[in-house]
Amino acid sequence: MTTSKERMAAVMSGERPDRVPVMCQLSLGHMVLHSDVDLVDFWFTSEGFAEANMRLTDKYRFDGILLNLTGRDPVLKSRIRRVEAHGDGHLVRWKNGDSTFIPPDDFPRPVNSDSRAPKEGVTGLNDVLVDDIPVHESAASLPAYFYDILDYVLPRRGESHSIHGEVSTAFGRYLAACGGYENGFMGLLDDPPKAREVIARCNQSVLVEALAQCSRGIDALNLSSPYAGAGFISREMYEAYVLPYEREIISAVHMAYGIPCYIHTCGAIGDRLDLLAATGIDGLDCLDPPPLGTVELEDAVAEIGDRLFIKGNLDSVNELLGAEEPQVHDTVKSRLTIGKRSRRGYILSTACSVAPRVSPMVLEMLSCLAEQHGGFASD
């Protein structure tokens, strides 16, 4: 009997598995709503986040687990004074007097603070001092708890499931360093050489974090690159500010560990599938269909299906949220039929992360439908 780990390994290496595997990235809001992990443990401990991933992987019978966060500081929970019910969420009061509001299905946010506000003292690329951008020179500079989530999950699910790590890419870190996305995008126009210098410095940390996760024994690495679609930058900008840096990470991982790498870029990427492939990736994640994105699965299979494994294309908002069973059946069966034509393989998945309020019953259907319609024996 084929295990989930073997099924995923076959797809990611270009071999034909017994059936199409299933592996969705779950939004943190969905996990906290449906995993039954204590709220504080989920948000503020490595074990809580790891447990939520494992419980829902088992519940939905996914073939892989994407651990898209690294470990939490173990002293963080001890700094909490108390937790109170507050409106439809909870209010965490810290011992230092600060407060954090936790919505029922979204990220915690500081009270009386705008998390989207520009970084203090930075109003654009001109204010960025390249040498002052903190970087990890080696794995020794990472905090000891960096590995805690991986080290919790790998012994418990590493033999049965495909375990994937994740790094945020240098382009997103560049935007943050500029004190805000608008500032960062303007910097690409105002001072291209300095923008590339900042991105290259950020990429040093990406490389260290990527190789550190690989050293723990993950089966694949996801590069999260959400701001590299056509809604943000042109093809020419992608070639200048994204492609070479992501290629550097992928090449280093391939050389050092030989494991598959794939890229998660949301939204409108239909005009740059060839550029994404040029990074050297083994697979491509997300592939948002209209109206969220610009990729029809049939077109992607035709363009890159002989070079990359494909993961995604189910719109969790417009196709799964609030959907009835017959609609889900028809939608998923269509994706399986098209995805199986990909020579390098297809992984049934939502395009981006599963929306918080998608019904667990809908997600439980995915593996059942893959078993019914995702096999290759009769093809």
C-alpha positions, 0 to 999 in steps of 0.5 A: 500500500502506498503511503502519503510520503511515497505518493508525494515523493513520486509526484515531486520527482516526476514519477506517476503515483497510485493517485493524485495526492492531496495537500492544502495549505491551511490559513492560520485562521482555519487552523485555530477555528477547527483544530481544537488546540488551545488559543494561547498555545496555538499562537504563542507556542511551537507545540501548539502550532505543530499540533494543529497542523498534525491534527488537521492533516489527519482529519483531512487525510492530507498527504503532506504538511507545510510548516510555514512558520518557524519555532516560537520563543518558548518564553513568550507564553510565560510573559502573558498575564491573563487572557480575557474574552473580548467581543468576538475574540480574546484579549491577551494582556501582557505582564509589561502592560501591552495588550494584543487582540486575537480575532476568532479567525485572523492574526493577533494584532496589537491594541491601539496600533496599526501593524501596517504603519511604516517602520519608524524612521523609514519612509522609503528606500532612501532611508534604508542603510544596507549595512544595518539590515540584520542578516543571518551569516550562518545557521549558528546565528539562528535562535535555538527555537528556530527548529522547534516546530520541525523538530516536533513534527518530523519524529511524529509524521516524518515517516508517514507524510511529506513534510515541507518547510518554507522561507519567505523570499528576499523580495518580500523582505526588501519591501518590509525593509523599505517601511511599507509595500508602496515605498518598496515598489517606488524604490524599484523605480527610483534607485534600481541599483540600491534596490538590488543591493538590499534584496541581495543582502536579504537573500543571505538570510533566506539562504541560511534559513532555507539550508537550516530547515533542509538540514533537519530532514524536510522532504521539500522546500516552499519559497513563499513569494506572494508579491511577485505577480503581475498585480505588483510588478512587471515581467521585466521587474520580475527578471531583475528583482526576483528571479536571480535571487530565488534561483540562487536559493533553489540552486543551493538547496538542490546542490546541498540536499537534492530535495524538491523546491517549489514557489508559492506566488499568489494572484496574477501569474499567468503571464510569467509561468515561464519566468517562474520555471526559469528559477530552477524550481521543481514545482509551482504552487497556487495558480489562482484561477479567475477571478482571484488570479489569471491561471486556467489549469488546462493552460498551465498543464500545457505550458509547464506540465512537462517541466514542473509538478503543479499544485493548486488551482482550487479557489477556496473562496469562490469555489469551496466557501459555502459550496454544496456537495454536488458543486464541490464534487464537480469542481474537484473532479474537473481539476483532477481530470485536467491535472492528471494530464500533467506529465510531471504530476499534479497535487490537488490543493487550494490555490492559496491557503484555505479560507478560515470559514471553509467547512471542514466537511468540504475539505474532507471530501478532497481525499475521497474524491482523489481516491475516486477520480484521481487514480491512473490505473485505468488511464 
